[in-house]
Amino acid sequence: MSAQPRIWDIPGGIHPPENKAQSTARELENPPLPARLILPLLQHIGSRTKPVVSAGDRVLKGQLLAVTDGKFSCSLHAPTSGIISAIENAPYPHASGLHEPAIILESDGEDRWAELQPTPDWRSLEPVALLELIDSAGISGLGGAGFPTAAKLLSRPDHRIDTLVINAAECEPYITADDMCMRHYAAQIITGIQILRHILSPEQVLVGIEDNKPEAIAAMRAAAEGEPVSIIEIPTKYPSGGEKQLIQILTGREVPSGGLPADIGVLCQNVGTALAVHDAVVLGRPLIHRVVTLTGAALERPTNVMALIGTPIHELLAFAGLQPERLHRLVMGGPMMGFTVDSAAPVIKTSNCLLAGTIDELPPPPPPLPCIRCGLCAEACPAELLPQQLHWFALGKDYPQLERYNLFDCIECGACAYVCPSHIPLVHQYRAAKSEIRSIELQHSRADHSRRRFEERQARLEREAEQRERDRQARAERAARAKAAREAKAASEKDTPAPVAVAPDLARIQAKNSTLTPEQKQLKVAASTARMALQRARKQLAANPDNLDLQAQIPPLEQAYADAQRAFEQATSQEGS
C-alpha cells in the first residue's frame, strides 16, 4: 500500500452535527417487494424519456420501459415483473410538489428477470462498446443532480482527462448510503472504477472518503489492493463532497468560474455510480435499484435499504417504523441541501436519503433579522463568494451585479445560512435569483429569436418584391422588343420605313430604371409590398365577406399602400425636378 497522497484544504466549510451513527447500526437491508411502483419519466438532468410500453402490457424485471430522448437523457427499466396499469401524471419528489408523467407498474409478485446479457470479459471491449452498455442501462449520477453518466464520460475532443475522481466523501449530515454501499460492495465498486478507467485511460484514479467512515475506508483499501486506485482519507468537513471542492482537496486544482472539471483534465463520478456501472457491464443489469438511507428521530429503526426505483416513500418509511405522531417534516436528502417531499412520491435514481425529522431535529426557522455585516457567511463559503453582497443584490433584484459577483458559482450548500446569526434564508434568496435570471435570459432569447425571424421575413419579402420588379421590367422590355419587331415586319411588308418610336420608349424605360437611387428603389419595393398585402387582404375578404377582422384590416392596409406610393412618387418627382 502506497503512502497517503497529499491533500489540500478548501476555503470555508462548516462542521454541523454528523448524525450518521443512527442509520449505520444495522446491516444493509432489503425491504418487501412493493405492490405498486411509480416510475417518473424524468429522473435525471435533461429531457424526459419516451415510453415504449402501453397500459396493459406485461413486463419482466429489467425490461426497457422508456427510451432516451436526446443526448441528455436516460432510459428507464422495470424494477420488477408485472403489468403496466397506466401512464399518467403522478406524485414526484421535487421541491415544487408538482406531478410528473410516470409509468405505473403493478407488481405480479414473481420478480422474474428478463433475459440479461452479462459481459464478464469486459476488458476485451472497446471504450465505445462499454459506453453503449452504460447508456443502455439507464445510468445517471447517483450522488448529485443525476447527470447522464454516458454523456458525462463523452468529454469534448479538446478535453484530455488525466484524473478520475471517485466521490465517496458523503459530507452531508445523516446520509450514509455511500458508506454502507462501500462496506458491502467494495469489490464491485473497484471493478466499476476499473471499467471507467478502461474507458477514460486516466493517469490516476483518486477515491476521496471522509475520515468518519473507517469501515468503508478499510473495505475499499482491501478491495483496491494491487490496483492502480488511490483510496484517500480526507478530513471531515462540510461541503467537502461538492464536486469542485473534492477535486480541489484531492488534486489542488480549482475548476474555473463557470467552467467544468473537464476543463482542468478531471472527471468526477459518485461511488454509487461506479457500482451501477459494474452491475450494468459485468452482470448486464440496468439501473433499477439503489441504496437509500432511512433516518431521523421519527423512525423506530433507522437503516439503509437497497430500494427498487419507483418504490413509494411511505412504504420505505413504514419498513423503518415511522411514528407519524412524531414526524414534523419529511426531507429527501440531508438537512443542508435536501427538500421537503410528500410521502406519496416515489424513490428515483437520485434519491439517496429520506430524513423523517421531528420538530426538535428540523425546527421551523426563526424570523429573519437584519444583516449585521458580521462576515461569517463569507468565512464559511467554500466557493469564496461574498454572500452578504449577493444578499443585498438579491433583495434589490440587481441581476447584473449578481452575475458580476458570480452568483452561479454558488453550489447552494447552505453553509452561509447555517452560520448566519440573523437567520437570513440566504440560499433561498440565491436560488430564487438564479431562477429569475434564467427566466429573463429565456425571455431575451425568445425575443431575439422572434426579432431574427421578423427581420429574415422582411428581407425575404423585399428580395421577392425586387425579383418581381426585375421580372416585370424584363417582361416590359421583351414586349417592347416584340412590338418593335412586329411593326418593323409590317413596315417591311408595306415597303415603307419601319417606325422607330419604340426605341425611345425602351430607352426611356431603361433610363428611368437606371436613374432610381437606392432610396427610391427601397421606397418602390415598400410600395409594391404594401400593394400586395392589400390585394391579399381584399381576396380574403372577398372569400369571407362577413369576417369582421378582415374588414377591419382593409382601411389600414389601404392607408399604408397610399402612404408608400405617395412617398415613392414624391421621391421620384423631387429627383426629376
N, C-alpha and C positions, 0 to 999 in steps of 0.2 A: 504494500500500500504506500503510495507516494505521500509526501508531506502535504499538509493543508495548504492549498494555494492562497495567494494573497487576496484579501478582500478590502474593499473600500467602504467608506461611510457615505451616507446620503444626508443632505441638509434636512433640517426639521425632523418631523416624526414625533410620535407620542407613545405612551405606554399605558393604554387602558387595561382594565382587568381582563385577563385572558378567558376565564370561564370555559376552558376546554376539557377539564378533567371529568365533568359530568357525563359527557357522551362517549368517553373512551373506556369506561369501566366495564363495558360488555364487548364481546366479540362482534364482528360484522354479521348482521342477521338478514334473513330473507323473509319479508312479510308475506302474508297469504296472497294467492293469485286474485287480483281484482275481478269482480264480475263484469265491470264496465270500464273501458278505457277511453279517455278523451285525448285525441291526438291533433293538436293545432297544426295548421299548415305552415305556420311561421314560428320557428323555434331557434332562430339564428339571425344574425345581421344579414340583410339582403332582401331578396324577393321571396314571396310565398312559393311553396311547391304546388304542383298541379296534380290533382288526384288522377289515378289510373284505375280506380275501383269505383263501384257504384253501390248504392244501398241494396242490400240483399245478397251481395257477393260473400262467398265463404272463403276465408283466407287462412293461411298457415303462418306459424311463428317465423319471423324473418322475411316474410314475403313483402315485395315492394308495393307500397300503397300510393305514393306520390313521387313524382319525378322533379328534378331540378328545373328551374325556370331562369336561365341566365347564368352568368359566371358566379355570382354571389348567391348561391342557393344550396340547399342540402336536401337530398332525397329522404323519404320517410318510409319506415318499415313497420310491420305488425309486431308488437311486443309479445303477442301470444296468438294462438289459433282461435277462430271464432267467426262471427258473421258481422258484416258492416251493416249497422242499423240505420245510419243517417250520415249525411254530410251537411252540416249546418253550423250556424254561429253557436259558440259555447263559451263558458267561462274561461278566462285566460289570465295567467299570472303576470300581471303588469300593474305598474303604479296607477295607471289611468282607471283600472277596473273595467275597461271595455271588453266586449266579447270579440272573439276572432273565429273565422271559419275553421272548422275542425272535422276530422273523421271520427265517428263514434263506433267503437268496436265492442261488441258483446262477446265476452269470452265463452267458449264451449267447455272450459274446464279441463280439456285434454292437453293443452300446451304442446301441440305437435309441431315439430320443426318442418320448414320447407327444406328442399334439398340444398345443401351447402357445398361450397367449393373451397375447401381449405388449401392453403399454399405453404406447407411446411418448409419447402426448399426455396423460400423467397429470395435468397441470395443470388439465385440464378436469373432473377428477373431484372429487366432494365428499370431505371427510376420511373420512366413514363408509365410502365405497366403497374408499378406499385401505386403511383398517384391515381391511376384509374380505379384500383381496388379501394383505395381510401375514399375517393369521391363516390363510388357506387355504394359504399357502406353508410353514407349519410353522416359522416363525422364532422362535427363542428367543435370549436374550442369549448372545453368543459370547465374552464376556470374563470372566464370573463364574460364578454358580451356575446360569445358564440360565433366568432368569425369562421366561415367555412374553411376547414383545415387544408383541403386540396388547393384552394385558391391562395391560401397564405403560403403554402410551400412553393407555389409557382411564382417566384420572385421575378421582377423585371430583368431583362437581359443585362442591364447595366449594374445589377446588384450581385456582388460576389459574397456569398455567405461563408464567413470563415469561423463563426462561432454559433453553436446551437446551445441555447439556454433552456433548461427544463425548469419550469416554475413549480416548486414544491414548497414555497415559503408558507403559504396559507396563514397570512398575518392577521386576518380579521378575527375578532373575538368570537367565541362559541363554535366556530366552524372547525370540524375535524374530519371531513370527508377525505381529503387528500392524505391525511395522517393514517387513517385506517386503510386506505387504498394501498399505501406503501407497505404497511405492516403485513397485509395479506397477499398482495400480488406483486411483490418486489421483482421477482424473476421475470414475470410477464412484462412489467414496465420496462425493465432493462432491454428486453427483446424489442419492444416497441421503439425504444430510443435507438437501438441499432438499425431498425428499419428506416427511421428518419435520417440516420447517418448515411445509410446507403443511398438515399435519395439526394441529400444535400452535399455530401462529401465535405463536411466542415473540417477545419484543422483541429478544433477542440470541442468537447461537449461538457458543459458545466451544469450540474444539478444543484440548485440552491435550496436548502432546507433550514428553517429556523431551529435554533438550538433548544427549543422547548419540545422537540419531538425526538427524544433519544432512541425510542424503539424503532421508529421509521428510519432514522439515520443508520442504525445498526443493520436493519434488514436490507436497505439499499446498498450499503457498502459490501455486505456479504454477497449479494446478487451481482454486483458490479466487479467482483474480484477478477482480475486478469483482463478486464475490458477497458478500452480507451475512453472511460467515462469518469469524470471527477465529481465525487459527492462532496459538496462543500457545505459545511456548517456555518451559518451566519447568525449574527446576534438577533435576538427577538426585538423587533421594533416595528410599529405600525406607521406607514404602509409599505414595508419592505417587499410585499408581494405584488406591488404595482409593477407592470411590465418594465417601464422605463427605470423605475427605482431599482429593481432587481438586476437589470443589466448594468447599471452603474456600480452596484455593490460587487458584482462578480467580475466585471471587466475594467472598471474605471472609466468607461466611455459614456458620454452623455448624448442621448438622442437629441438632435437639434429641434428647436421650436418649430412646430408644425410638420416635423418630419416623422419618419418611420424607423424602427430598429434596423430594417434592411439597408437604410442609408449609411449606416456605420458598420455593415457587414455582420449583423446579428439577427437571428430569428429565434423567437421565444414560443415555446409550447408548454401547455399545462401537463402535469404528471398524469392526470386522468385521461387526457387526450392520448398520451403515449400508450396507456393501457388499452384504449379503444382501438388504436392502430394495430396493436398486437392481435386483438380479437378479430379485427376485420381481415388481416392478411393471413395470419397463421391458422386461425380457426374458421375463417370465412363467414364470420358472424357480423351482421350490421349493428349499428349503434341502437340498441333497443332498451338498455338499462344503464343506470349509473348509481354511484354511491351517494347517498343523501344523509346528512346529519339531521337527526330529530332531537331537539334540545329545548331547554327552557324550564323554568320552575313550575309551569303549568302542566308538565308531563310527569307521570309517576316513574317512568323508566326511560330516561334519555338514552339514545343509542344511535348507531349508524346502520343503515339498511341498504341492500342492493335492490333499488326500486325500479320497476318497469316504467319506462317513459309512458306518460298518459295516466298513471295512477292518480285518482282523486286525492287531494291533500288530506281530506278528512279521514280517509281510510288509514293513511300512514299515522296520523295523529292518534287515531283510536288504537292502533297497534302499539304505540308507545305509551298508552294510558293517559290520554288527555283528561284533565279535570276542568270541564267547561266553566265551572263557577270561579276558577282562579284565572282563567285566560282573560288578559286585558287587551293584548294586541298580538296578532299573528304576522310574523315578518318572514319573507323569503329572502335569504341571505343573512348577513350579520347585522348587528345593531348600528354599524357605522355607515354602510353603503346599501343595506337592504331596504325593502319597501313593504308596506302593508298589503296583504293579499286576502282574498276570500277563500275559505276552506273548500269551496265547491270547485275551484280551479284545479288543474292537473299539474303534476310534475312534468317539466320539459327538460330538454337537453342541458340547459344552463342552470338548472335548479340544484344547488349544492347544499342548501341548508333550509330547514324550517324551524324558526325560533318562536316557540309558544311562550311568550313572556307574561309575567304577572305585572301588576301595576308598580310593584317595587323594582322590578328589573327594568321595565320600559315605562317610566313615568311620563306623563304629558309634559312637554317643555314649558318652562315658566314664561311669563310675558317678557318679550324682549325689552331691553333698556337702551338708552342712547349709548353710542360708542364712546368709550373714554380714552381712545387712542393709546392703549397700553402697549400695543405692538406684539402681543403674544401670538396672534394669528400669523403674523409674518415669520416669527421664530418657528412655528410648528409646520409651516407649509413645506412639503417635500419638493415642490416644483419651483421653489424660490420666487413665488409671485408676491404681490403686495395685496393681500386680501382686504385690508382696510380701504385702500384706494378703489379696488373693484367694488366694494360695498357701496361707496358713495356714487360711483358711476352707475351702478345698477339701479340705485334709488332714483337717480336723475335721468335714467334711460339714455345715458350718453354712450350710445353704442360704438361710435368711432373710437372713443377713449378706451372702452372695454377691450376692443380688438387691439389697440395700440399697447395696452398693458397685458396682452397675451392671455385673455380670458380662456381661450380654447386649449391652453396648456394645462388648465385645471383638471385634475383627474377625479374630482368630486369625492375625495376620500373622507371628508368631514373632519379632518384634524383641526382646521381653523375654528369651526363651530364648537368642537369639543372643548377647546381651551378658552373660548370667549367668556369672560366674566359677565358680560351683558346679555348672554344667551341670544345673540342675534342669529337668526337662521341663515347663515351666510351661503351654505351650499344650495339651499332652495332659491335664494336670490340669483346665484350664478346660473343655476340650471334654467330658471325662467328667462334670464337674459340671453343665454345661448339659444333657447327656443325662439325668442323674439328675433334675434339676429338671423337665424336660419330662415325664419318666415319672411323677413324683409328681403333677404337675398333671393329667396324663391320668387317673391313678387317682382323684384327687379329683373330677374332672369326671364320671367314670363313676359314682362313689359318689353324687354329688349327683343325677345323673340317675335312678339306681335309687331313691334316697330319695324324690324327687319323684313317681316313678311309683307307689311304695307308698302315699304319702300321698294321691295322687289316687284310687287304687283304694279305699282305706279310706273316703275321703269319698264316693265314688260308692256303695259298699256301704251306708253309713249313710243316704244320700239315698234309695236304693232301699228300705231297711228302713222308713224313715219313711213313704215313699209307700205301701208295703204296709199299714202300720198305719193310715194315714188311709183307705185303701181299705176295710180291714176294718171300721173304725168306721162308715164310710158305709154299708157293706152291712148292719151290725147295726141302724143307725138305720132304713134302708129296710125291713128285715124287721120291726122293731118297729112301724113305721107301718102296714105291710101287715097285720100281725096285729091291730092295733087296729081297722083298717078292717073286717077280716073279722068280728071279734067284735061291732063296732057294727052291722054289717049283720045279723048273726044275731040280735042283741038286738032290732033294729027289726022283724025278721020275726016274732018272738015277742011283739011289743008289750010288751017289757019294757025297763027302762032298760039302756043299754049299760054294760058293765063299764068301770071306769076304772082297773083295776090296772096297765095297760100304761104309762100316763103316768108314774107314779112310777118304773117301770123305766127308761124313756127318760131321765127327768130324772136318775136315779142314774148312768146311763152317761155322760151329758154332764157331770155334776158331777165324776165320777171323773176323766174325761179332762182337764177344765179345771183340776183341782186338782193335777195332776202338776207337780212342779218340773222345771226344766231338767235337773238331775242325775238325777232319776228317769226322765225321758224318755230320757236318754242310756243309763242302765242297761237300760231296756226295749229300746232298739234293739240294745244289745250282746247281750242275751239272745236276741232274735229272730235276730240274725246268727249266733250260736253254734248255735242250734237248726237253722237252715237248713244250716249247714255239716255238722252231724251227720247230717241227713237225706240230704244229697247223698252223704256217705261211705257210709251204710248202703245206699243204692240201688246204688252202685258195687260194694260188697261182695256184694250180692245177685246182681249180674250176673257177678261174678268171685269165687266163694266160696273158691277156692284161692289167691287173691292174698295172700301174707303181709304185704306192705307195707300193703295196705288194712286187713287185720286189726289191724295194729299201730296204725293211725291212730284206730280207733274209741274205745278207752278214753280217750286224751287229749281227744278231742272231747266225749265224754260228760261227763268231769270239767269241761271248760271250760263246757259248757252248764249243768251243775248249779251251778257256782260263779256264773255270770252270773245265772241265775234266782234263786238264793238271795240274791245281792246286791240284786236288784231287789225281791224280796219283803221283805227286811229294811228297805230304804229306805222302802217304802210302809207297812209296819207301824209303823215308828217315827213316820212322819208322822201316821198315824191315831191312835196313842196320844197 
